Amino acid sequence: MAISDKTRKRLWAKSGNRCAVSKVELIYAPTGDKDDSIIGEECHIFGQSPGGPRYDPTLQEDQLDSYDNLILLSRNYHKIVDDNENYYTPDKLRQIKQAHEQWVSKTLDFEIRNVRSKEQPEAPISFLTRLSSGNEVFNVIAGSHAYDFDHDELRDESEVELVASFLQNAQDWGELSQDLESSQRVRAKHQISLELQGLEDNGFWVFGGVMQKMVKLSGEPTLWRIAILRVLRSTSPQIVSVGFDSPKSEKTAEPVAGANG
């Protein structure tokens, strides 16, 4: 069993293109007519084969290539970690991975705020529109670099499972969107529509929108697309109806929700 594209993208994204130990960048821009130089390696916390570093015979094959058993390292640190398995134990590698991903998240958040305040101040989205089809949700999440998801307070485990599954699947489709063929996009949108219906049957509405922010990565300002989704109860006080004039001069109303709710 090989590492899936979804798992690989998740690992690189949450690691911020940095080695979990040294913090060195793992993809370098090409020089001349050469391609990018990739020095990052997706390393197994528990080894894949008997006799390998940190091998655990109790693990199933699908667990070995799962996200939880992978850490992103430079080639140098991959060898250092494997040559010193008594020091770099599975528990220690998990701690390193967790601390590194927290560092990436905090650093990126700081750089977003720093660039916004110094280079491109911008007003946040005030309202999000209701998304009532898989096509509308897909248009929000497709091609996004980051995801801002939230939901109302949930009452029981069934609601937790329903909302968590929808939001996780939405992020997964967003991360895979650029690699999907036309037929796969159609199926993805249909699947999202079915999940939307499940939410509505249980009293939830989905609201969403897109925000673009300038993010400073490796010293260069880069425009990031951020997908925003909110799962709210249909009775939520955050939902308001905004009236507007239709082409036929009939007054209609569109439900919207506060983006910061």
MARBA-3410 file (N, C-alpha, C, O; in Angstrom, 1 decimal):
261
0.8,-1.2,0.0,0.0,0.0,0.0,0.9,1.2,0.0,1.8,1.3,0.8 ~ 0.6,2.2,-0.8,1.4,3.4,-1.0,0.7,4.6,-0.3,-0.5,4.6,0.1 ~ 1.4,5.7,0.0,0.9,6.9,0.6,-0.1,7.5,-0.4,0.3,7.7,-1.6 ~ -1.3,7.8,0.0,-2.3,8.4,-0.9,-2.0,9.8,-1.2,-1.3,10.5,-0.5 ~ -2.5,10.3,-2.4,-2.3,11.7,-2.7,-2.9,12.7,-1.7,-2.3,13.7,-1.3
-4.0,12.3,-1.1,-4.7,13.1,-0.1,-3.8,13.2,1.1,-3.6,14.3,1.7 ~ -3.2,12.1,1.6,-2.4,12.1,2.7,-1.1,12.9,2.5,-0.7,13.6,3.3 ~ -0.5,12.7,1.3,0.7,13.4,1.0,0.5,14.9,1.0,1.3,15.7,1.5 ~ -0.6,15.4,0.4,-0.9,16.8,0.3,-1.2,17.4,1.7,-0.7,18.5,2.1 ~ -1.9,16.6,2.5,-2.1,17.0,3.9,-0.8,17.2,4.7,-0.6,18.2,5.4
0.1,16.2,4.5,1.4,16.3,5.2,2.2,17.5,4.8,2.7,18.2,5.7 ~ 2.3,17.7,3.5,3.1,18.9,3.1,2.5,20.2,3.5,3.2,21.1,3.8 ~ 1.1,20.3,3.4,0.4,21.5,3.7,0.6,21.9,5.2,0.9,23.0,5.5 ~ 0.3,20.9,6.1,0.4,21.2,7.5,1.8,21.3,8.0,2.1,21.9,9.0 ~ 2.8,20.8,7.2,4.2,21.0,7.6,4.8,22.3,7.0,5.9,22.7,7.3
4.0,23.0,6.1,4.5,24.3,5.6,5.7,24.2,4.7,6.5,25.2,4.7 ~ 6.0,23.1,4.0,7.2,22.9,3.2,8.4,23.1,4.0,9.4,23.6,3.5 ~ 8.4,22.6,5.3,9.6,22.7,6.1,9.9,21.4,6.8,8.9,20.6,7.1 ~ 11.1,21.1,7.1,11.5,20.0,7.8,11.1,20.1,9.2,11.2,21.2,9.9 ~ 10.5,19.1,9.8,9.9,19.1,11.1,11.0,19.3,12.2,10.7,19.8,13.3
12.2,19.0,11.9,13.3,19.1,12.9,14.1,20.4,12.7,14.2,21.2,13.6 ~ 14.6,20.6,11.4,15.5,21.7,11.2,14.8,23.0,10.7,15.4,24.1,10.8 ~ 13.5,22.9,10.3,12.7,24.0,9.7,13.3,24.5,8.4,12.8,25.5,7.9 ~ 14.2,23.8,7.8,14.7,24.2,6.5,13.6,24.0,5.4,12.8,23.0,5.5 ~ 13.6,24.8,4.4,12.6,24.7,3.3,13.0,23.4,2.5,14.2,23.0,2.4
12.0,22.7,2.0,12.2,21.5,1.3,12.0,21.5,-0.2,12.3,20.5,-0.8 ~ 11.6,22.6,-0.7,11.5,22.8,-2.2,12.2,24.1,-2.5,11.8,25.1,-2.0 ~ 13.1,24.0,-3.4,13.9,25.2,-3.8,13.6,25.5,-5.3,13.4,24.6,-6.1 ~ 13.5,26.8,-5.5,13.2,27.3,-6.9,14.3,26.8,-7.9,15.4,26.7,-7.5 ~ 13.9,26.6,-9.1,14.8,26.1,-10.1,15.8,27.2,-10.5,15.5,28.4,-10.4
17.0,26.7,-11.0,18.0,27.7,-11.5,18.2,27.3,-13.0,18.3,26.1,-13.3 ~ 18.2,28.3,-13.8,18.3,28.0,-15.2,17.1,27.3,-15.8,16.0,27.7,-15.5 ~ 17.4,26.2,-16.5,16.3,25.4,-17.1,15.9,24.2,-16.3,15.3,23.3,-16.8 ~ 16.4,24.1,-15.1,16.2,22.9,-14.2,14.8,23.0,-13.5,14.3,24.1,-13.3 ~ 14.3,21.9,-13.1,13.1,21.8,-12.3,13.4,22.2,-10.8,14.5,22.3,-10.4
12.3,22.3,-10.0,12.5,22.6,-8.6,13.3,21.4,-8.0,13.2,20.3,-8.4 ~ 14.1,21.8,-7.0,14.9,20.8,-6.2,14.1,20.4,-5.0,13.8,21.3,-4.2 ~ 13.7,19.2,-4.9,12.9,18.7,-3.7,13.8,17.9,-2.8,14.3,16.8,-3.2 ~ 14.0,18.4,-1.6,14.9,17.6,-0.6,14.0,17.1,0.6,14.6,16.6,1.5 ~ 12.7,17.2,0.4,11.9,16.7,1.5,11.5,15.3,1.3,11.3,14.8,0.1
11.3,14.5,2.4,11.0,13.1,2.3,9.9,12.8,3.3,9.9,13.2,4.4 ~ 8.9,12.0,2.9,7.8,11.6,3.7,8.2,10.4,4.5,8.3,9.3,3.9 ~ 8.6,10.5,5.7,9.2,9.5,6.5,8.2,8.8,7.5,7.3,9.4,8.0 ~ 8.4,7.5,7.7,7.6,6.7,8.5,8.0,6.8,10.0,9.2,6.6,10.3 ~ 7.1,7.1,10.9,7.4,7.1,12.3,7.7,5.7,12.8,8.7,5.4,13.4
6.8,4.8,12.5,7.0,3.3,12.6,7.5,2.8,11.3,6.8,3.0,10.3 ~ 8.6,2.0,11.3,9.2,1.5,10.0,8.2,0.6,9.3,7.3,0.0,9.8 ~ 8.5,0.6,7.9,7.6,-0.2,7.1,7.9,-1.7,7.1,7.0,-2.5,6.8 ~ 9.1,-2.1,7.3,9.5,-3.5,7.2,10.3,-4.0,8.4,10.9,-3.2,9.1 ~ 10.2,-5.3,8.6,11.0,-5.9,9.7,12.5,-5.6,9.7,13.1,-5.6,8.6
13.0,-5.2,10.8,14.4,-4.8,10.8,14.6,-3.3,10.6,15.7,-2.8,10.8 ~ 13.6,-2.6,10.1,13.7,-1.2,9.8,13.6,-0.4,11.1,13.1,-0.9,12.1 ~ 13.9,0.9,11.1,13.9,1.7,12.3,12.4,1.8,12.8,11.5,2.1,12.1 ~ 12.3,1.6,14.1,11.1,1.7,14.9,10.0,0.8,14.3,8.8,1.2,14.4 ~ 10.3,-0.3,13.8,9.3,-1.2,13.2,8.4,-1.8,14.3,8.9,-2.2,15.4
7.1,-1.9,14.1,6.2,-2.4,15.0,5.3,-3.5,14.3,4.5,-3.1,13.5 ~ 5.5,-4.8,14.6,4.8,-5.8,13.9,3.3,-5.8,14.1,2.6,-6.5,13.4 ~ 2.8,-5.1,15.1,1.4,-5.1,15.4,0.6,-4.1,14.5,-0.7,-4.2,14.5 ~ 1.3,-3.3,13.8,0.6,-2.3,12.9,0.1,-3.0,11.6,0.8,-3.8,11.0 ~ -1.1,-2.6,11.2,-1.6,-3.1,9.9,-1.0,-2.3,8.8,-0.5,-1.2,9.0
-1.1,-2.8,7.6,-0.5,-2.2,6.4,-1.0,-0.8,6.2,-0.3,0.1,5.8 ~ -2.4,-0.6,6.3,-3.0,0.7,6.0,-2.6,1.7,7.1,-2.6,2.9,6.8 ~ -2.2,1.3,8.3,-1.7,2.2,9.3,-0.3,2.8,9.0,0.0,3.9,9.4 ~ 0.5,2.0,8.3,1.9,2.4,8.1,1.9,3.6,7.2,2.8,4.5,7.4 ~ 1.1,3.7,6.2,1.1,4.8,5.3,0.0,5.9,5.6,-0.3,6.7,4.7
-0.5,5.9,6.8,-1.5,6.8,7.2,-0.8,8.1,7.6,0.4,8.2,7.9 ~ -1.6,9.2,7.7,-1.0,10.5,8.0,-0.4,10.5,9.4,0.6,11.1,9.7 ~ -1.0,9.8,10.4,-0.5,9.7,11.7,0.8,9.1,11.8,1.5,9.3,12.8 ~ 1.2,8.3,10.9,2.5,7.6,10.9,3.6,8.2,10.0,4.6,7.6,9.7 ~ 3.3,9.4,9.6,4.3,10.1,8.7,4.7,11.4,9.3,4.0,12.1,10.0
6.0,11.8,9.0,6.5,13.1,9.4,7.4,13.5,8.2,8.1,12.8,7.6 ~ 7.3,14.8,7.9,8.1,15.4,6.8,9.5,15.9,7.3,9.6,16.7,8.2 ~ 10.5,15.3,6.6,11.9,15.7,7.0,12.7,16.0,5.8,12.4,15.5,4.7 ~ 13.8,16.7,6.0,14.8,16.8,4.9,15.5,15.5,4.8,15.5,14.6,5.7 ~ 16.2,15.3,3.7,16.9,14.1,3.4,18.0,13.8,4.5,18.2,12.7,5.0
18.7,14.9,4.9,19.7,14.7,5.9,19.1,14.3,7.3,19.7,13.4,7.9 ~ 18.0,14.9,7.7,17.4,14.5,8.9,16.7,13.2,8.9,16.5,12.5,9.9 ~ 16.3,12.8,7.7,15.7,11.4,7.6,16.7,10.4,8.0,16.4,9.5,8.7 ~ 17.9,10.6,7.5,19.0,9.6,7.8,19.4,9.7,9.2,19.7,8.7,9.9 ~ 19.5,11.0,9.8,19.9,11.2,11.2,18.9,10.5,12.1,19.2,9.8,13.0
17.6,10.7,11.8,16.5,10.1,12.6,16.6,8.6,12.6,16.5,7.9,13.6 ~ 16.8,8.0,11.4,16.8,6.5,11.3,18.1,5.9,11.9,18.0,4.8,12.4 ~ 19.2,6.7,11.8,20.4,6.2,12.4,20.5,6.3,13.9,21.3,5.7,14.6 ~ 19.5,7.0,14.5,19.5,7.2,16.0,18.1,6.9,16.5,17.5,7.8,17.2 ~ 17.6,5.7,16.2,16.3,5.4,16.6,16.0,5.3,18.1,14.9,5.4,18.6
17.1,5.1,18.9,16.9,5.0,20.3,16.7,6.4,20.9,16.0,6.5,21.9 ~ 17.1,7.4,20.2,16.9,8.8,20.6,15.6,9.3,20.0,14.7,9.8,20.7 ~ 15.5,9.1,18.7,14.2,9.5,18.0,13.2,8.4,18.0,13.0,7.7,17.0 ~ 12.6,8.2,19.2,11.6,7.2,19.3,10.3,7.6,18.7,10.2,8.8,18.3 ~ 9.3,6.7,18.5,8.1,7.1,17.9,7.4,8.2,18.7,6.8,9.1,18.1
7.4,8.1,20.0,6.8,9.2,20.8,7.4,10.5,20.6,6.8,11.6,20.5 ~ 8.8,10.5,20.6,9.5,11.8,20.3,9.2,12.4,19.0,9.0,13.6,18.8 ~ 9.1,11.5,17.9,8.8,12.0,16.6,7.4,12.6,16.5,7.2,13.6,15.8 ~ 6.5,11.9,17.2,5.1,12.5,17.2,5.1,13.9,17.9,4.4,14.8,17.4 ~ 5.9,14.0,19.0,5.9,15.3,19.7,6.6,16.3,18.8,6.1,17.5,18.7
7.6,16.0,18.0,8.3,16.9,17.1,7.3,17.3,16.0,7.2,18.5,15.7 ~ 6.6,16.3,15.5,5.6,16.6,14.4,4.5,17.6,14.9,4.2,18.6,14.2 ~ 3.9,17.3,16.1,2.9,18.1,16.6,3.4,19.5,16.9,2.7,20.5,16.5 ~ 4.5,19.7,17.5,5.1,21.0,17.8,5.4,21.8,16.5,5.2,23.0,16.4 ~ 5.9,21.0,15.5,6.2,21.7,14.2,5.0,22.2,13.5,4.9,23.3,13.0
3.9,21.4,13.5,2.7,21.9,12.8,2.0,23.1,13.6,1.4,23.9,12.9 ~ 2.2,23.1,14.9,1.7,24.2,15.6,2.5,25.5,15.3,2.0,26.6,15.2 ~ 3.8,25.3,15.1,4.7,26.4,14.8,4.4,26.9,13.4,4.3,28.2,13.2 ~ 4.1,26.0,12.4,3.7,26.5,11.1,2.4,27.3,11.1,2.3,28.4,10.5 ~ 1.4,26.8,11.9,0.1,27.5,12.0,0.3,28.9,12.6,-0.3,29.8,12.1
1.0,29.0,13.7,1.2,30.3,14.4,2.0,31.2,13.5,1.7,32.4,13.5 ~ 3.1,30.7,12.9,3.9,31.6,12.0,3.1,32.1,10.8,3.3,33.3,10.5 ~ 2.3,31.2,10.2,1.6,31.7,9.0,0.5,32.7,9.5,0.3,33.7,8.7 ~ -0.1,32.5,10.6,-1.1,33.4,11.1,-0.5,34.8,11.4,-1.1,35.8,11.1 ~ 0.7,34.8,11.9,1.4,36.0,12.2,1.7,36.7,10.9,1.6,38.0,10.8
2.2,36.0,9.9,2.6,36.6,8.7,1.4,37.2,7.9,1.5,38.2,7.3 ~ 0.2,36.5,8.0,-1.0,37.0,7.4,-1.3,38.4,8.0,-1.6,39.3,7.3 ~ -1.3,38.4,9.4,-1.7,39.7,10.1,-0.6,40.7,9.8,-1.0,41.9,9.7 ~ 0.6,40.4,9.7,1.7,41.3,9.5,1.6,42.0,8.1,1.7,43.2,8.0 ~ 1.3,41.1,7.1,1.2,41.6,5.7,0.0,42.5,5.6,0.0,43.5,4.9
-1.1,42.0,6.2,-2.3,42.8,6.1,-2.2,44.2,6.7,-2.7,45.2,6.2 ~ -1.5,44.3,7.8,-1.4,45.5,8.5,-0.4,46.5,7.9,-0.6,47.7,8.0 ~ 0.6,46.0,7.2,1.7,46.8,6.7,1.5,47.0,5.2,2.0,48.1,4.7 ~ 1.0,46.1,4.5,1.0,46.2,3.0,-0.4,46.3,2.4,-0.6,47.0,1.4 ~ -1.4,45.5,2.9,-2.6,45.5,2.3,-3.8,45.4,3.3,-4.3,44.3,3.4
-4.1,46.5,4.0,-5.2,46.4,4.9,-6.5,46.0,4.2,-6.7,46.6,3.1 ~ -7.3,45.2,4.7,-8.5,44.8,4.0,-9.6,44.5,5.1,-9.3,44.0,6.2 ~ -10.8,44.8,4.7,-12.0,44.5,5.6,-12.4,43.1,5.5,-12.4,42.5,4.4 ~ -12.7,42.5,6.6,-13.2,41.1,6.6,-14.5,41.0,5.9,-15.3,41.9,5.9 ~ -14.9,39.8,5.5,-16.2,39.5,5.0,-17.2,39.7,6.1,-17.0,39.1,7.2
-18.3,40.5,5.9,-19.3,40.7,6.9,-20.3,39.6,6.9,-20.8,39.2,8.0 ~ -20.8,39.2,5.7,-21.8,38.2,5.6,-21.5,37.1,4.7,-20.7,37.3,3.7 ~ -22.0,35.9,4.9,-21.8,34.8,4.1,-23.2,34.4,3.5,-24.2,34.4,4.3 ~ -23.3,33.9,2.3,-24.5,33.5,1.7,-24.8,32.1,1.9,-23.9,31.3,2.1 ~ -26.0,31.7,1.9,-26.4,30.3,2.1,-26.0,29.5,0.8,-26.3,29.9,-0.3
-25.5,28.3,1.1,-25.1,27.4,0.0,-26.0,26.2,0.0,-26.1,25.5,0.9 ~ -26.8,26.1,-1.1,-27.8,25.1,-1.1,-27.6,24.0,-2.2,-28.5,23.2,-2.4 ~ -26.4,23.9,-2.8,-26.1,22.9,-3.7,-24.7,22.5,-3.6,-23.8,23.3,-3.2 ~ -24.4,21.3,-4.1,-23.0,20.8,-4.1,-22.1,21.7,-5.0,-21.0,21.9,-4.7 ~ -22.7,22.2,-6.1,-22.0,23.0,-7.0,-21.5,24.3,-6.3,-20.4,24.8,-6.5
-22.4,24.9,-5.5,-22.1,26.1,-4.8,-21.0,25.9,-3.8,-20.1,26.7,-3.6 ~ -21.1,24.8,-3.0,-20.0,24.5,-2.1,-18.7,24.3,-2.7,-17.7,24.8,-2.3 ~ -18.7,23.5,-3.8,-17.5,23.2,-4.5,-16.8,24.4,-5.1,-15.6,24.5,-5.0 ~ -17.6,25.4,-5.5,-17.0,26.6,-6.1,-16.3,27.5,-5.0,-15.4,28.2,-5.2 ~ -16.8,27.3,-3.7,-16.1,27.9,-2.6,-14.8,27.3,-2.2,-13.8,27.9,-2.0
-14.8,25.9,-2.2,-13.6,25.2,-1.6,-12.6,24.9,-2.7,-11.4,24.8,-2.4 ~ -13.0,24.9,-4.0,-12.0,24.5,-5.0,-10.9,25.5,-5.2,-11.1,26.7,-5.2 ~ -9.7,25.0,-5.2,-8.5,25.8,-5.4,-8.1,26.6,-4.2,-7.3,27.5,-4.4 ~ -8.6,26.3,-3.0,-8.3,27.1,-1.9,-6.9,26.7,-1.3,-6.5,25.5,-1.4 ~ -6.3,27.6,-0.6,-5.0,27.4,0.0,-5.2,27.1,1.5,-4.3,26.6,2.2
-6.3,27.6,2.1,-6.6,27.5,3.5,-8.1,27.4,3.7,-8.8,27.8,2.8 ~ -8.5,27.0,4.9,-9.9,26.7,5.2,-10.2,27.3,6.5,-9.6,27.1,7.5 ~ -11.3,28.1,6.6,-11.8,28.7,7.8,-13.2,28.1,8.0,-14.2,28.7,7.5 ~ -13.3,27.1,8.8,-14.6,26.4,9.0,-15.0,26.5,10.4,-14.2,26.6,11.4 ~ -16.3,26.6,10.7,-16.9,26.7,12.0,-18.3,26.2,12.0,-18.9,26.0,10.9
-18.9,26.0,13.2,-20.3,25.5,13.3,-20.9,25.9,14.6,-20.2,26.4,15.5 ~ -22.2,25.8,14.7,-22.9,26.0,15.9,-22.6,25.0,16.9,-22.0,23.9,16.6 ~ -22.9,25.3,18.2,-22.7,24.3,19.3,-23.6,23.0,18.9,-24.7,23.1,18.6 ~ -22.9,21.8,19.1,-23.6,20.6,18.7,-24.1,19.9,20.0,-23.5,20.0,21.1 ~ -25.2,19.2,19.9,-25.9,18.7,21.1,-25.6,17.2,21.4,-25.6,16.9,22.6
-25.3,16.4,20.4,-25.0,15.0,20.7,-24.0,14.5,19.7,-23.6,15.1,18.7 ~ -23.7,13.2,19.9,-22.7,12.6,19.1,-23.1,12.4,17.6,-22.3,12.5,16.7 ~ -24.4,12.2,17.4,-24.9,12.1,16.0,-24.7,13.4,15.2,-24.3,13.4,14.0 ~ -24.9,14.6,15.9,-24.7,15.9,15.3,-23.2,16.1,15.0,-22.8,16.6,14.0 ~ -22.4,15.7,16.0,-20.9,15.8,15.8,-20.4,15.1,14.6,-19.7,15.6,13.8
-20.9,13.8,14.5,-20.5,13.0,13.3,-21.0,13.6,12.0,-20.2,13.6,11.0 ~ -22.2,14.1,12.0,-22.8,14.7,10.8,-22.0,15.9,10.3,-21.6,16.0,9.1 ~ -21.8,16.8,11.2,-21.1,18.1,10.9,-19.6,17.9,10.6,-19.0,18.4,9.7 ~ -19.0,17.1,11.5,-17.5,16.8,11.3,-17.3,16.1,10.0,-16.3,16.5,9.3 ~ -18.1,15.2,9.6,-17.9,14.5,8.3,-18.1,15.4,7.1,-17.3,15.4,6.2
-19.1,16.3,7.2,-19.3,17.3,6.1,-18.1,18.2,5.9,-17.6,18.4,4.8 ~ -17.6,18.8,7.0,-16.5,19.8,6.9,-15.2,19.1,6.5,-14.4,19.7,5.8 ~ -14.9,17.9,7.1,-13.7,17.2,6.7,-13.8,16.8,5.2,-12.8,17.0,4.5 ~ -14.9,16.3,4.7,-15.0,16.0,3.3,-14.9,17.2,2.4,-14.3,17.2,1.3 ~ -15.4,18.3,2.9,-15.3,19.6,2.1,-13.9,20.0,2.0,-13.4,20.4,0.9
-13.1,19.9,3.0,-11.7,20.2,3.0,-10.9,19.2,2.1,-10.1,19.6,1.3 ~ -11.3,17.9,2.2,-10.6,16.9,1.3,-10.9,17.2,-0.1,-10.0,17.2,-1.0 ~ -12.1,17.5,-0.5,-12.4,17.8,-1.9,-11.7,19.1,-2.3,-11.3,19.2,-3.5 ~ -11.6,20.1,-1.4,-10.9,21.3,-1.8,-9.5,21.0,-2.1,-8.9,21.6,-3.0 ~ -8.8,20.2,-1.3,-7.4,19.9,-1.5,-7.1,19.1,-2.7,-6.1,19.2,-3.4
-8.1,18.3,-3.1,-8.0,17.4,-4.3,-8.5,18.1,-5.6,-8.3,17.5,-6.7 ~ -9.2,19.2,-5.5,-10.0,19.8,-6.6,-9.1,20.0,-7.8,-9.6,19.8,-8.9 ~ -7.9,20.5,-7.7,-7.1,20.8,-8.9,-6.7,19.5,-9.6,-6.3,19.6,-10.8 ~ -6.8,18.4,-9.0,-6.3,17.1,-9.7,-7.5,16.3,-10.2,-7.3,15.2,-10.8 ~ -8.7,16.8,-10.0,-9.9,16.0,-10.4,-10.2,16.2,-11.8,-10.1,17.3,-12.4
-10.6,15.1,-12.5,-11.0,15.2,-13.9,-12.5,15.6,-13.9,-13.1,15.7,-12.8 ~ -13.0,16.0,-15.0,-14.4,16.5,-15.1,-15.4,15.6,-14.5,-16.3,16.0,-13.8 ~ -15.3,14.3,-14.8,-16.3,13.3,-14.3,-16.2,13.2,-12.8,-17.2,13.1,-12.1 ~ -15.0,13.4,-12.3,-14.8,13.3,-10.8,-15.3,14.5,-10.1,-15.8,14.4,-9.0 ~ -15.2,15.7,-10.8,-15.8,16.9,-10.2,-17.4,16.7,-10.1,-18.0,17.2,-9.1
-18.0,16.2,-11.2,-19.4,16.0,-11.2,-19.8,15.1,-10.0,-20.8,15.4,-9.3 ~ -19.1,14.0,-9.8,-19.4,13.1,-8.7,-19.2,13.8,-7.3,-19.9,13.6,-6.4 ~ -18.1,14.6,-7.2,-17.8,15.3,-6.0,-19.0,16.2,-5.6,-19.4,16.3,-4.5 ~ -19.4,17.0,-6.6,-20.5,17.9,-6.4,-21.8,17.2,-6.0,-22.6,17.7,-5.1 ~ -22.1,16.0,-6.6,-23.2,15.3,-6.3,-23.2,14.7,-4.8,-24.1,14.8,-4.1
-22.0,14.3,-4.4,-21.8,13.8,-3.1,-22.0,14.9,-2.1,-22.6,14.7,-1.0 ~ -21.5,16.1,-2.4,-21.7,17.2,-1.5,-23.1,17.6,-1.3,-23.6,17.9,-0.3 ~ -23.9,17.5,-2.5,-25.3,17.8,-2.4,-26.0,16.8,-1.5,-26.9,17.3,-0.8 ~ -25.7,15.6,-1.5,-26.3,14.6,-0.7,-26.0,14.9,0.8,-26.9,14.8,1.7 ~ -24.8,15.3,1.1,-24.4,15.7,2.5,-25.1,16.9,2.9,-25.5,17.0,4.1
-25.3,17.9,2.0,-26.1,19.1,2.3,-27.5,18.7,2.7,-28.1,19.3,3.7 ~ -28.1,17.8,1.9,-29.5,17.4,2.2,-29.5,16.8,3.6,-30.5,17.0,4.3 ~ -28.5,15.9,3.9,-28.5,15.3,5.2,-28.5,16.3,6.3,-29.1,16.2,7.4 ~ -27.7,17.4,6.2,-27.6,18.5,7.1,-28.9,19.2,7.3,-29.4,19.4,8.4 ~ -29.6,19.5,6.1,-30.8,20.2,6.2,-31.9,19.4,6.8,-32.8,19.9,7.5
-31.9,18.1,6.6,-32.9,17.2,7.2,-32.8,17.2,8.7,-33.7,16.8,9.4 ~ -31.6,17.5,9.2,-31.3,17.6,10.6,-31.3,19.0,11.2,-30.9,19.3,12.3 ~ -31.8,20.0,10.4,-32.0,21.3,10.9,-30.8,22.3,10.7,-30.7,23.3,11.4 ~ -29.8,21.9,9.8,-28.7,22.7,9.7,-28.6,23.4,8.3,-29.0,22.7,7.3 ~ -28.2,24.6,8.2,-27.9,25.2,6.9,-26.4,25.5,6.8,-25.7,25.7,7.8
-25.9,25.6,5.6,-24.5,25.9,5.3,-24.4,27.2,4.6,-25.0,27.5,3.7 ~ -23.5,28.0,5.2,-23.2,29.3,4.6,-21.7,29.4,4.2,-20.9,28.7,4.8 ~ -21.4,30.2,3.2,-20.0,30.2,2.8,-19.6,31.4,1.9,-20.4,32.2,1.5 ~ -18.3,31.5,1.7,-17.7,32.6,0.9,-16.3,32.4,0.8,-15.7,31.5,1.3 ~ -15.6,33.3,0.0,-14.2,33.2,-0.3,-13.5,34.5,0.1,-14.0,35.6,-0.2
-12.4,34.4,0.8,-11.6,35.6,1.1,-10.2,35.4,0.5,-9.7,34.3,0.6 ~ -9.6,36.5,0.0,-8.3,36.4,-0.5,-7.4,37.3,0.4,-7.7,38.5,0.7 ~ -6.2,36.8,0.8,-5.3,37.5,1.7,-3.9,37.4,1.1,-3.5,36.4,0.5 ~ -3.2,38.4,1.3,-1.7,38.4,1.0,-1.0,37.8,2.1,-1.0,38.2,3.3 ~ -0.3,36.7,1.8,0.5,36.0,2.8,2.0,36.1,2.4,2.3,35.9,1.2
2.8,36.4,3.4,4.3,36.5,3.1,5.0,35.2,3.3,5.1,34.8,4.5 ~ 5.3,34.5,2.3,6.0,33.2,2.3,7.4,33.3,1.7,7.5,33.7,0.6 ~ 8.4,32.9,2.5,9.8,33.0,2.1,10.1,34.4,1.6,10.9,34.5,0.6 ~ 9.6,35.4,2.2,9.9,36.7,1.9,9.1,37.3,0.8,9.2,38.5,0.5 ~ 8.3,36.5,0.1,7.5,37.0,-1.1,6.0,37.0,-0.8,5.5,36.0,-0.4
5.4,38.2,-1.0,3.9,38.3,-0.8,3.2,37.4,-1.8,3.5,37.4,-3.0 ~ 2.3,36.5,-1.3,1.6,35.6,-2.2,0.1,35.7,-1.9,-0.3,35.7,-0.7 ~ -0.7,35.7,-2.9,-2.2,35.8,-2.7,-2.7,34.5,-2.4,-2.6,33.5,-3.2 ~ -3.4,34.3,-1.3,-4.0,33.1,-0.8,-5.5,33.1,-0.9,-6.1,34.2,-0.5 ~ -6.1,32.1,-1.4,-7.5,32.0,-1.4,-8.0,31.2,-0.2,-7.5,30.0,0.0
-8.9,31.7,0.6,-9.3,31.1,1.8,-10.8,30.8,1.7,-11.6,31.7,1.5 ~ -11.2,29.5,1.9,-12.5,29.1,1.8,-13.2,29.2,3.2,-12.6,28.7,4.2 ~ -14.3,29.8,3.3,-15.0,30.0,4.5,-16.3,29.2,4.5,-17.1,29.4,3.6 ~ -16.6,28.4,5.5,-17.8,27.6,5.6,-18.3,27.7,7.1,-17.5,27.7,8.0 ~ -19.6,27.9,7.2,-20.2,27.9,8.5,-21.5,27.0,8.5,-22.3,27.1,7.6
-21.5,26.1,9.4,-22.7,25.2,9.5,-23.5,25.7,10.7,-23.1,25.6,11.9 ~ -24.7,26.2,10.4,-25.5,26.8,11.5,-26.9,26.2,11.5,-27.4,25.7,10.5 ~ -27.5,26.2,12.7,-28.9,25.7,12.8,-29.8,26.7,12.0,-29.5,27.9,12.0 ~ -30.8,26.2,11.4,-31.7,27.1,10.6,-32.4,28.1,11.5,-32.9,29.1,11.0 ~ -32.4,27.9,12.8,-33.0,28.8,13.7,-32.0,29.8,14.4,-32.3,30.5,15.3
-30.7,29.7,13.9,-29.7,30.5,14.5,-30.0,32.0,14.4,-30.4,32.5,13.4 ~ -29.7,32.7,15.5,-29.9,34.2,15.5,-28.9,34.9,14.6,-29.1,36.1,14.2 ~ -27.9,34.2,14.2,-26.9,34.8,13.3,-27.4,35.0,11.8,-26.8,35.7,11.0 ~ -28.5,34.2,11.5,-29.0,34.2,10.2,-30.0,35.4,10.0,-30.9,35.5,10.8 ~ -29.8,36.2,9.0,-30.8,37.3,8.7,-31.2,37.2,7.3,-30.4,36.6,6.4
-32.3,37.8,6.9,-32.7,37.8,5.5,-32.5,39.2,5.0,-32.9,40.2,5.6 ~ -31.7,39.3,3.9,-31.4,40.6,3.3,-32.3,40.8,2.0,-32.2,40.0,1.1 ~ -33.1,41.8,2.0,-34.0,42.0,0.9,-33.3,42.7,-0.2,-32.3,43.5,0.0 ~ -33.7,42.4,-1.5,-33.1,43.1,-2.6,-34.2,43.1,-3.7,-35.1,42.2,-3.7 ~ -34.1,44.0,-4.7,-35.0,44.1,-5.8,-34.6,43.1,-6.9,-33.5,43.2,-7.4
-35.5,42.3,-7.3,-35.2,41.3,-8.4,-35.5,42.1,-9.8,-36.0,43.2,-9.7 ~ -35.0,41.5,-10.9,-35.2,42.2,-12.2,-36.7,42.4,-12.5,-37.0,43.3,-13.3 ~ -37.6,41.6,-11.9,-39.0,41.8,-12.1,-39.6,42.8,-11.1,-40.9,42.9,-11.0 ~ -38.8,43.5,-10.3,-39.2,44.4,-9.3,-40.0,43.8,-8.2,-40.8,44.5,-7.5 ~ -39.8,42.5,-8.0,-40.4,41.8,-6.9,-39.4,41.8,-5.7,-38.3,41.4,-5.9
-39.8,42.1,-4.5,-39.0,42.1,-3.4,-38.7,40.7,-2.9,-39.7,40.0,-2.6 ~ -37.5,40.3,-2.9,-37.1,38.9,-2.4,-36.1,39.0,-1.3,-35.6,40.1,-0.9 ~ -35.9,37.9,-0.6,-35.0,37.9,0.5,-34.0,36.7,0.4,-34.4,35.6,0.1 ~ -32.8,37.0,0.7,-31.7,35.9,0.7,-31.2,35.8,2.1,-30.7,36.7,2.7 ~ -31.2,34.5,2.6,-30.6,34.3,4.0,-29.1,34.4,4.0,-28.4,33.9,3.1
-28.5,35.2,4.9,-27.1,35.3,5.0,-26.7,35.2,6.5,-27.6,35.3,7.4 ~ -25.5,34.9,6.8,-25.0,34.7,8.1,-23.7,35.6,8.4,-23.0,35.8,7.4 ~ -23.5,36.0,9.6,-22.3,36.7,9.9,-21.1,35.8,9.8,-21.1,34.7,10.2 ~ -20.1,36.4,9.1,-18.9,35.6,8.8,-18.1,35.2,10.1,-17.4,34.2,10.1 ~ -18.2,36.0,11.1,-17.5,35.8,12.3,-18.2,35.0,13.4,-17.8,34.8,14.5
-19.3,34.4,13.0,-20.1,33.6,14.0,-19.6,32.2,14.2,-20.2,31.5,14.9
END
